[in-house]
Amino acid sequence: MSGHHHHEHGHAHDLTDTVPEVRRVLIVTLVLNELVAMAKIFFGYITGSIGMVSDGFHSLFDGISNIVGLIGIWLASRPPDEQHPYGHKKYETLFTIVISVMILGTCLQILRRVFHSFTEGNVTEVSTASFIVMAATISVNIFVMLYEGRMGKKLGSDFLVADALHTKSDILTSVAVVIGLIFTRLGYPLGDTAAALIITFFIARIGFQIIKNASDVLVDTTLLDPEAINDVVCSVKGVKGCHGVRTRGLKRHIYMDLHILVDPEMTTQDAHDLALEVEHRIHHEFEDVDDIVVHIEPAPEGTGKEEMPPNICPHDGEEHTH
């Protein structure tokens, strides 16, 4: 006999339940980013600091990314429908790629600033107030990064984690500006250029890391070790073999399908109950699994230990009991 058994599991970290909290985190970070941006742009124009003005516009991009996030979260939180039976969670992944493109765009802005520092003369007025403004904005950004990163992990939101990394890139550009201001004050304006080039490398690395993580989700990279799942399934009494274990989805929203071998003489009811027990055992061991499809197959006859096929469980031969 052969058949499919399917079970959907209500997950404690379901995205729909956490949407209001994720939205609240994004609104808080949006307001803080815009305040930081306005402070840097305003003071940068007053003192003639290209670095501060550019950094201020970078903070504005952080605000835009929060707005992009709010749209992305809204799209991702919609429940499954006829056209999208697996839900809309990958919209969130798609929007994390948008963030990474913004980060890489920031790298281009810094490189452009570096080019201009070589080709154009610029008089920057560096005062104690310049350092106070930069220190204050860096402090706010550090708070935003830690808060958003912590909430992202707590709420299982890839977007919040990615956006926290984006804020980290903002902190790095601000540090470059401060180093540039120090060198300018000491009479070495090209120190700003060297610092900017080093920081660009680190920011680009963050952007590529986010793209890699998002790509893993989009191409359905395996999320759990099939051997570990195999061991759990084989621990269920009555299961004679397990193979074809596949996992995909987001780290906190995993879809799984697998094949189990059972006694060919087993009734449909017994096989169904056994599949249910397999699902319960997997959900217990791997709490991030949302949905499991179990395909039931008859075990091959006469599988003695000496010619045991690779997919047969070590305890083969046990009878399934209720």
C-alpha positions as CSV (number, residue, x, y, z in Angstrom):
1,M,0.0,0.0,0.0
2,S,1.1,3.6,-0.6
3,G,-0.3,6.9,0.3
4,H,0.3,10.5,1.6
5,H,-0.4,11.8,5.1
6,H,-0.3,15.5,5.6
7,H,-0.4,17.6,8.8
8,E,-0.1,21.3,9.4
9,H,1.3,22.6,12.6
10,G,0.3,25.9,14.3
11,H,3.6,27.5,15.2
12,A,4.3,29.7,18.2
13,H,6.4,32.1,16.2
14,D,3.9,32.3,13.3
15,L,4.6,35.5,11.4
16,T,0.9,36.6,11.4
17,D,0.9,36.7,15.2
18,T,4.1,38.9,15.4
19,V,3.2,41.4,12.7
20,P,2.0,44.2,15.1
21,E,5.2,43.8,17.2
22,V,7.5,43.9,14.1
23,R,5.6,46.9,12.8
24,R,6.1,48.7,16.2
25,V,9.8,48.0,16.1
26,L,10.0,49.4,12.5
27,I,8.1,52.6,13.4
28,V,10.4,53.2,16.4
29,T,13.6,52.7,14.3
30,L,12.1,54.8,11.5
31,V,11.5,57.9,13.8
32,L,15.0,57.5,15.3
33,N,16.7,57.2,11.9
34,E,15.0,60.3,10.6
35,L,16.0,62.4,13.6
36,V,19.6,61.2,13.2
37,A,19.5,62.0,9.5
38,M,18.2,65.5,10.0
39,A,20.8,66.3,12.7
40,K,23.7,65.2,10.4
41,I,22.4,66.9,7.2
42,F,21.7,70.2,9.1
43,F,25.0,70.3,10.9
44,G,26.9,69.1,7.9
45,Y,25.7,72.0,5.7
46,I,26.5,74.5,8.4
47,T,30.1,73.3,8.8
48,G,30.7,72.4,5.1
49,S,31.4,68.7,5.9
50,I,30.8,66.5,2.9
51,G,31.2,63.5,5.1
52,M,28.5,64.5,7.5
53,V,26.0,65.5,4.8
54,S,26.6,62.2,2.9
55,D,26.3,60.2,6.2
56,G,23.0,62.1,6.9
57,F,21.6,61.0,3.5
58,H,22.7,57.5,4.3
59,S,20.6,57.6,7.5
60,L,17.7,58.8,5.3
61,F,18.1,55.6,3.3
62,D,17.8,53.7,6.6
63,G,14.4,55.4,7.0
64,I,13.4,54.4,3.5
65,S,14.4,50.8,4.3
66,N,12.0,50.9,7.3
67,I,9.2,52.0,5.0
68,V,10.1,49.2,2.5
69,G,10.0,46.8,5.5
70,L,6.5,47.9,6.6
71,I,5.3,47.1,3.1
72,G,7.2,43.8,3.0
73,I,5.9,42.7,6.4
74,W,2.3,43.5,5.4
75,L,2.6,41.4,2.2
76,A,4.4,38.5,4.0
77,S,1.9,38.3,6.8
78,R,-1.1,37.6,4.6
79,P,-2.4,34.0,5.2
80,P,-2.2,31.2,2.6
81,D,-4.8,31.4,-0.2
82,E,-5.7,29.4,-3.3
83,Q,-3.0,30.9,-5.4
84,H,-0.3,30.8,-2.6
85,P,-0.9,27.6,-0.6
86,Y,2.5,28.1,1.2
87,G,1.6,31.6,2.3
88,H,3.5,34.8,1.4
89,K,6.5,34.6,3.8
90,K,9.0,34.8,0.9
91,Y,7.9,38.4,0.3
92,E,9.9,39.2,3.4
93,T,12.9,37.5,1.9
94,L,12.5,39.5,-1.3
95,F,12.4,42.7,0.6
96,T,15.6,41.8,2.5
97,I,17.3,41.7,-0.9
98,V,16.0,45.3,-1.5
99,I,17.8,46.3,1.7
100,S,21.1,44.7,0.6
101,V,20.9,46.5,-2.7
102,M,20.5,49.8,-0.7
103,I,23.6,48.8,1.4
104,L,25.6,48.3,-1.8
105,G,24.3,51.6,-3.1
106,T,25.7,53.2,0.0
107,C,29.1,51.8,-0.9
108,L,28.9,53.6,-4.3
109,Q,28.1,56.9,-2.5
110,I,31.1,56.6,-0.3
111,L,33.4,55.8,-3.3
112,R,31.9,58.8,-5.1
113,R,32.7,61.0,-2.0
114,V,36.3,59.6,-2.1
115,F,36.7,60.5,-5.8
116,H,35.5,64.1,-5.1
117,S,37.9,64.5,-2.2
118,F,40.7,63.9,-4.7
119,T,39.4,66.1,-7.5
120,E,37.8,69.1,-5.6
121,G,39.2,71.2,-2.8
122,N,36.8,71.4,0.2
123,V,37.2,73.5,3.4
124,T,35.7,71.7,6.3
125,E,35.2,73.5,9.6
126,V,35.9,71.0,12.4
127,S,34.7,72.1,15.8
128,T,34.0,70.3,19.1
129,A,30.3,70.5,18.2
130,S,31.0,68.4,15.1
131,F,32.2,65.5,17.4
132,I,29.3,65.9,19.8
133,V,26.8,65.6,17.0
134,M,28.5,62.6,15.5
135,A,28.9,60.9,19.0
136,A,25.2,61.5,19.7
137,T,24.0,60.1,16.3
138,I,26.4,57.1,16.6
139,S,24.9,56.4,20.1
140,V,21.3,56.4,18.8
141,N,22.4,54.1,15.9
142,I,24.0,51.6,18.3
143,F,20.8,51.6,20.3
144,V,18.7,51.0,17.1
145,M,21.0,48.2,15.9
146,L,20.9,46.3,19.2
147,Y,17.2,46.8,19.8
148,E,16.2,45.9,16.2
149,G,18.6,42.9,16.1
150,R,17.3,41.5,19.4
151,M,13.7,42.0,18.5
152,G,14.3,40.4,15.0
153,K,15.7,37.3,16.6
154,K,12.9,37.2,19.3
155,L,10.1,37.6,16.7
156,G,11.8,35.4,14.0
157,S,11.8,38.3,11.5
158,D,14.6,38.0,8.8
159,F,13.8,41.6,7.8
160,L,14.4,43.1,11.2
161,V,17.7,41.2,11.5
162,A,18.8,42.4,8.0
163,D,17.7,46.0,8.8
164,A,19.8,45.9,12.1
165,L,22.8,45.0,9.9
166,H,21.9,47.9,7.7
167,T,22.0,50.2,10.7
168,K,25.4,48.6,11.6
169,S,26.6,49.8,8.1
170,D,25.4,53.3,9.1
171,I,27.4,53.2,12.3
172,L,30.5,52.2,10.3
173,T,30.1,55.1,7.9
174,S,29.7,57.5,10.9
175,V,32.9,56.1,12.4
176,A,34.6,56.8,9.0
177,V,33.3,60.4,9.2
178,V,34.6,60.9,12.8
179,I,38.1,59.5,11.7
180,G,38.0,61.9,8.7
181,L,37.2,64.8,11.0
182,I,40.1,64.0,13.3
183,F,42.5,63.8,10.4
184,T,41.1,67.0,8.9
185,R,41.6,68.8,12.3
186,L,45.2,67.4,12.5
187,G,45.9,68.7,8.9
188,Y,45.7,65.5,7.0
189,P,42.5,65.7,4.9
190,L,43.3,62.5,2.9
191,G,43.0,60.5,6.1
192,D,39.2,60.7,5.5
193,T,39.7,59.1,2.1
194,A,41.7,56.1,3.5
195,A,39.1,55.5,6.3
196,A,36.2,55.7,3.8
197,L,37.8,53.1,1.6
198,I,38.3,50.6,4.5
199,I,34.8,51.1,5.7
200,T,33.4,50.6,2.2
201,F,34.8,47.0,2.3
202,F,33.1,46.2,5.6
203,I,29.7,47.6,4.4
204,A,29.9,45.7,1.1
205,R,30.6,42.5,3.1
206,I,27.4,43.0,5.1
207,G,25.4,43.6,1.9
208,F,26.7,40.4,0.3
209,Q,26.0,38.3,3.4
210,I,22.3,39.4,3.4
211,I,22.0,38.5,-0.3
212,K,23.5,35.1,0.4
213,N,21.1,34.4,3.3
214,A,18.1,35.5,1.2
215,S,19.2,33.5,-1.8
216,D,19.4,30.4,0.4
217,V,15.7,30.8,1.2
218,L,14.7,31.5,-2.4
219,V,16.5,28.4,-3.8
220,D,15.1,26.2,-1.1
221,T,18.4,25.3,0.6
222,T,18.1,22.4,3.1
223,L,17.5,23.7,6.6
224,L,17.8,20.5,8.8
225,D,20.2,17.6,8.7
226,P,18.3,14.6,7.0
227,E,20.3,12.2,9.2
228,A,19.1,13.8,12.4
229,I,15.5,13.6,11.1
230,N,16.1,10.0,10.0
231,D,17.2,9.0,13.6
232,V,14.0,10.6,15.1
233,V,11.7,8.9,12.6
234,C,13.4,5.5,13.2
235,S,12.9,5.9,16.9
236,V,9.1,5.5,16.3
237,K,8.0,1.9,16.9
238,G,6.6,0.3,13.7
239,V,8.7,2.4,11.3
240,K,10.8,0.0,9.3
241,G,12.7,2.6,7.2
242,C,12.9,6.3,6.2
243,H,14.2,8.1,3.1
244,G,13.6,11.1,0.8
245,V,13.8,13.6,3.7
246,R,13.5,17.2,2.3
247,T,13.3,20.5,4.1
248,R,12.8,24.1,2.8
249,G,11.4,27.5,3.7
250,L,12.5,30.0,6.3
251,K,14.6,29.0,9.4
252,R,11.6,29.5,11.7
253,H,9.0,28.3,9.2
254,I,10.2,25.0,7.8
255,Y,8.3,22.7,5.3
256,M,9.2,19.1,5.3
257,D,8.3,15.9,3.4
258,L,9.6,12.4,3.8
259,H,8.9,8.7,3.1
260,I,8.5,6.0,5.7
261,L,8.5,2.2,5.2
262,V,5.9,0.2,7.1
263,D,4.7,-3.4,7.2
264,P,2.9,-4.2,3.9
265,E,0.1,-6.0,5.9
266,M,-0.6,-2.9,8.1
267,T,-4.1,-1.5,7.8
268,T,-4.6,2.0,6.4
269,Q,-5.8,3.1,9.9
270,D,-2.7,1.8,11.6
271,A,-0.4,3.4,8.9
272,H,-2.2,6.7,9.4
273,D,-1.8,6.5,13.2
274,L,1.9,5.7,12.7
275,A,2.4,8.7,10.3
276,L,0.7,10.9,12.9
277,E,3.1,9.6,15.6
278,V,6.0,10.4,13.3
279,E,4.7,14.0,12.8
280,H,4.3,14.5,16.6
281,R,7.8,13.2,17.2
282,I,9.3,15.5,14.6
283,H,7.4,18.5,15.9
284,H,8.6,17.7,19.4
285,E,12.3,17.5,18.4
286,F,12.3,20.3,15.7
287,E,10.0,23.1,16.9
288,D,10.6,25.3,13.8
289,V,8.9,22.7,11.5
290,D,5.5,24.2,10.5
291,D,4.2,21.6,8.0
292,I,5.0,17.9,7.3
293,V,4.0,15.6,4.5
294,V,4.5,11.9,5.3
295,H,4.5,9.4,2.3
296,I,3.8,5.8,3.4
297,E,5.4,2.9,1.5
298,P,5.4,-0.9,2.0
299,A,8.7,-2.2,3.4
300,P,10.5,-4.7,1.1
301,E,10.2,-8.3,2.1
302,G,13.1,-10.3,3.6
303,T,15.4,-7.6,4.6
304,G,17.9,-9.6,6.7
305,K,20.6,-7.8,8.5
306,E,23.3,-9.1,6.1
307,E,21.6,-7.5,3.0
308,M,20.0,-4.5,4.7
309,P,19.2,-1.7,2.2
310,P,20.5,1.7,3.2
311,N,17.1,3.2,4.1
312,I,16.0,0.5,6.5
313,C,15.9,1.4,10.2
314,P,18.3,-0.5,12.6
315,H,15.4,-1.8,14.7
316,D,13.7,-3.3,11.6
317,G,11.4,-6.2,12.6
318,E,9.5,-4.5,15.5
319,E,5.8,-4.8,15.3
320,H,3.6,-1.7,15.5
321,T,1.4,-1.7,18.5
322,H,-1.3,0.6,19.8
